[in-house]
Amino acid sequence: MMAHPPQKNLAVVLFLAVFLTACGGGGDSDNGSTSNNPQSETQEEQDSEPSDSNPTENNPQAALSANNQFSLARTSCGLGGLSVDTALDDIAIKHANYIKYVFANSTPTSFNAHVENKISDIASLTGSNNPFFGGLDFSDRLLNAKYSNAQYGATENIAQSVYFNSAGSFLKTDVVATSMAKSLLAAPYHLRSLMLPTSSAVGSGMVLYKPDAKNPALNQGYVLVSHASATQATKDTTVSGVFTYPCQGVTDTVTALYSESPNPVKGTGRDLRTDPIGQPVYVSMPSANKIKVSNIKFRDTQRNTNIPIQLIDFDNDPYVNTNYALPANEAFILPLTDALKSCEVNRAANQSQQCGLYGNTKYQVSFDILIDDKNLESKSFTFTTGKVNY
C-alpha cells in the first residue's frame, strides 16, 4: 500500500490490514485471485483528514478515483479506457454493502468476499438474511440484476481494508481507493484480470464501516467493489504485438507486493510478507499461440544495477491445470528485491527491512520474446515507481 500520513504535527503509528480479491464471472470470463497484505508503518508528519463521521452507503468520488486509476493504467499501455456503467455501479454498491454489513456486525473466521452464502456461525448476517443480498456469486448477482452485458464477460475486483490510527485521523476515502487500485495493479493475478482488452464498462462502490469489536474512534474499515465488463462493441477486441504492464512511461507504481493468493512465488520458499517482490511485469501476446520470454534484464537506471528476476510462464507455471494457469502466450516477470535496502522508514519489528524496489526510481526492463517457436523479437521500456509502500 501507499504511505499513509498522519495528522499534521502528530507522531502516530498507522496499521493497515488489506484483503484484496479479484475474480471473473458472467459470460465466458473466469479468472480469480486473492491477495492479503497486512502491513504497518510509522508515518511522517503530513496532512490528512478525519474519518467520515456518518459514512454513507457509497462514496462516489472514491469509487471514481479507483475507476480512474484502472482506466489510466489501461490507456497508458494501449488498451481501451473504462466508461462508468450505472447498472454495474448499482450491483457493485449493493455487494459492497453486503460485505460492510457482515464486518460491521461480526468478526467472521472464514469469509469469501465474492460469494453471499449463508455462514453457519453468522447466519443472521449472511445469505438472504443480509439486507443487501443480491445473489450467491457474481454470476448470480449479474443475472438477478438483469445486467445486459454479462453475456460478454465481466470481472469482479474487491479490496477491503481496516486502518488503525492512534490519533483517530484517517486518509481521505478517495486516497484509500486509489491506493487499493494501485495494489491490485501490483499483484500478478489481479493485474492480469484488470488488463483484459475486451473490458470497456466499469462500475464501482466504495463504502466505509466501523469494524466489529474494535474501538470505533481509532479504527476505520473500507470496502471497494469494482466490476468491469465487455460490451457487444468490444467483446472481440484484442491487441496487436506484445503487450506489457507496466509499459513505456508508466509512473507512480507501488514498490512492493507483500502478499497474493494464489501465491505467485509458490514453491520457492519465499514469504512475501517479509521478503516482498517488486512491481511485476505482465507480458501478453494475444496474436500468438505461444511465447517464450528470455534474456530478461530488470535494471535500476539511477544506481546502474540489475535486479534478479523470476519468470512465470507456461513452462514453469506453479498453477498448471488449475483455474489460475497461464496460457502459453502470457508470462509474469517478478523482480526479486532481497538485496535492496529500499525502506525509507522502519517496518514493524517482526518484518525484515525489505520494501521491494526503490521509490521514485526509473527501471528499464528488456527481454527477448520467441513467438510460436520461430520469430524472435526484442522489447525494452522504462517505468517509474512512486513512494515506497509498506
N, C-alpha and C positions, 0 to 999 in steps of 0.2 A: 504494500500500500504506500501511498504518498505520505510525506511527513505531515503531521497534524499539529499546528502551532497552538499553544495555549493563549489565554487572555493576556494582553499586553502587561508586562511588568509582573507576571506571576510565574514562578518556577514550579511546574507541576509535572506529573507523570501521566501519560495517556496510554491506556491499554486498548488494543484493538483485536477483536476476535472476528474473523470473517469466514463465512460459509458461502462459497460460490458454486453454482451449478449451471451447467449448460446442456441442453438436450434438444433433440429434434422430435417432431411429432406432426401428425397430419400429412396427408399426401404420401409421397414416397421418401420423405426425409426422416432418417432415424439415426442421429448421432447423439451421444450423450457423454458428459463428463462432470466430475465434481471436484472442487478444489476447496480445501480448508487451509486458511492462512492465519493462524493465531500469531499475533505479533505484539511488541511493546516498544515504547520509545520515550526517552526524556526529550522534551521539546525546547526549542529556542523561544525567546521572547518575541512574539509576533501577534498580530491581530487575529481575533476570532469573534464569534458571536454566541450569545446564549442559545441553548436549545429551544425549539418551539414550545411555548407553554401549553398550547392547545393544538396538538398535531391533528391535521385533517386526514381524511381517508385517501388523499392523494396530494402530492406536491408536484404540480405540472411543470414548474420551472426546473426542478431537479430531474424529473423524467426526461425533459427535453435536453438537459445537459448530457445525460447518458446517450440519448439518441444521437446527438451531435458528435459525440466522441466516436461512436461506432461509424457513423456516416463519413466523418473526416478521415478515419483510418482507411476506409474502403476507397474513397475517391483519391486519396493521396497515392494509392498504388494502382489506380486504373480501373477499379470496379465502379459500378453504379452506386450512387448515394441512396439513402433511405428516406422515403417520404412518410410523414405521420399518417396513420390509418386510425381513425377514431374508433372503428369497430374493434381493432386489435387493442387499442387503449383500454376499452371497457373490459375486455377479457383479462388483460394484464392487471388492471387495477383491482378487479374482483379477486383474483388469485393472490395478489399481494396482501389484501386484507384478510384472506383466509389464513395465510401464514402469520400475519400480525396477531390475529385473534388467538391462535394457538400459543404463541410465545409470550403474549401479554398476560395470559391466564394460566400458564403451566410451564414446567421445565422438562420437556419430553426427553427420555433417554434414547429414543430411536425415532427419527423423523426424516422422511424423504420429501424434500420440498417440491418435487414435481408431481406428487400424487396427493389426492384428497381422500385417502382411505380412512376408515374408522380404525383408531388405535385403541386397544382394549383398556389401557390404564388411563386414557383421557378421552373416553368415548363421547362424553358430553360436549367436547370441543372440536371433534373431528368428524369427518364424513358428512352426512346430510344434517347432522346436529349443529354444524358450524353455519352461522347465518350467511356466510359468503360462499357456501358450497356451489361449485359450478360444474363438476364432473370428476370422475375418478382420476383420469390422467389428462394430459394435454390434448390428446386427440379427442377425448370426450368433451372437453371444455370448448374446443373449436366447433364440434358437431352440435352441441347443445345451444351454442350461441348462433348457430346457422352462419358461420363465417364462410363467405363465398369463395375465398382464395385458398382454403385449406387443401383443396384437391391438388394444388400446385406445389405443395411442400412448405412447411413452416418450422421454425425453431424456437425454443424457449431458453432464455438465459435468466438465471436467478442469482442475486447476490444478497446476502444477509449479513449485517454487521452489528456488533454491540461495542459501544465505546464506553470506557470508564474515564472520567476526568475528576481529579481530586478537588477542583475548583468549581465543578458543576457548569463548566463552559464548554460548548461544543462547536465544531465547524458548521458553516452553512451547509444546508442539506444538498444544494447543488454541487458543492465541492466534494462532498462524500460520494455522490452519484458518479461524478467524473472519475474519482479515484477507483471506485468499483469497476467502472468500464475499462480503465487502463489495466487493472489487474486481470480482467478477462482476456485482454489482448496480449498478456504475457504468459498465459497458460496454454501450452500447445494444443490440447484437445478442445479447449474453449475457442482459441484463436481460429482453428480450422472451421468450426461451425459458423463463426462470425464472418468468414470470408467466402461464403457461398456466392458465386457470381449471379445466381438467379434471384437472390433476395432483393426486394425493392421497397417493400412496405414495412413499417415498424410501428409498434405500439407499446408503451411502457407505463408502469405505475410505480411510484415511489412513496412509501408510507413510513411513518415514524411510530415507535411504540416504546413503552416503558417495560423492560424485561421483568418477568415474574421473579419474585423473591430477591430482587436487588433494590438497593437504595435508589428511588426514582430521581432524587436530586443529583446523583452522581453518575447515573448510567442512562444511556440512550441507545435504542435499537433502531435499525433501518432495514427496510426490505425493498429491493429493486427487482421488479419482474419486467423483462423485456422480451417481446416477441417480434420476430421478423418473418416475412412471408414473400414468396414469389407471387407473381400475378400472371394472368394469361399472356400479357405482353412481354414478360421477362422469363417465363418458365423454361425457355430454351437458350437463355443467354449463357455464353461461355467466354473464355478469354483466349487470346492467341499468344503463342510463345510461352516463355517461362514467367510465372507469377511468383512474387515473393512478398511476404510481410514480415518485418519492415522492408521497405524498398528505398530507392534513392531519395534522400531529402527528408525522410520521416524524422521528426524531432519529439522530444519530451516523452520517450518511452520510460517505463519503470526500469530499475536496475536489476531487480532480483525476483525470482519465483521461489517462494518458501514452501509451497505445498500444492499438489494437484492430485486428484483421483479421477481417472486412472493415473497412477504414478508414472510420469514419463521416464523415470530412471529406475524402473522396476528391475530387480535382479542384479543391480550394480553395487548394492550395499550402501548407497548414499542416502542420507537422511536430509531431505531438503530443508527441514526445519532448522538445522544447524549448519548445513552445507548447501546453500542455495545455488542455483544456476542463474545465469544472466538472461536478459531478454532473448527468447528463442527466435529463430527464423523459420518461417513456414515456406516450403517450396512446393509448387504445384505446376503441372503442365497438362491441362485437360486434353489437349490435342494429341498427346502421346499415349500409347498403351503402357509404356514402361520407361522409367528414368533411373539413372544411377548417378548420384552426386559423388564427386571425388575431388581430391586436391583442394580441400577446403582451407581457407585462411581467414581467421577472425582477428583483425588487427586493431589495437589501440593506436590511433594515429597521433595522439598527443604524447604518448610515452614510448612510441615505437617498439611495442612489444606484441607478440602473438598470444592469443588466448587459446588454450586447448579446447577441443570440441568433442562432442559425442553426436554421432549421426544415427537417427532412427529412420529406417526405410523398410521397404517390403522384404528385404533380405534378412533383417535383424529385428523385426517388429516384436516387441515383448507381448503384444496382444493379438498375434496371429490367430485366426479362426474365432475371433470374438467380435462383438459389435463395435469395438474400438479399433479394429485392424485398419492399417493404412492401405489404400490401394497402391498398385505398383507405380503410379505416376505422381506420387506425393512423397515428401520427406520433411523431417524436422532437423534443424541444426541447433544443438544445445551448447552454449558456451559454458565451460567448466571453470569456475572462478575461484577455486580453492586458494590459489596462491596470491590473490589480490587483497590488498588492505584498503578496501573501498569505503568502510564505515566512517562517517563523519562525527557521529556521537555513539556512545556505548549502547549496545543491545543489552537485553536482560541478562542477568548473571548466569543463567543456565544455557546461554547460547554462545557459540564461538563468535569471534569478531569477523564475520564474513557477511558481506552485503551485496554480493553479486558484482556487476560491472561498476566502474567508477561513474559518479554522477556528472552530468553536464559535459559529457565526453563524446567525441565523434569516433565511431568504429567503422572500419572498412571490412566488408565481407566479400570474399571472392571464391569461386568454385568452378569446376568443370562439370558439365552435365551430359552424359551419354544418353541419347534419345533412341529408344527402340533398338538398342544394340548396334546402331550403325552410324548415327550422326552425333558428332561431338561439338558442343558449344561451350563458351565461357561466359560467366556472369560476374559482375562486380558492381557494388553500390556502397554508399555510406549512409549511416543513420546516427542520430544523436540521442543520448539518454537525457532524462530530466534529473531532478533531485534524487538523491539516494532514498530508496524506500525501505522501510524496516519491518 
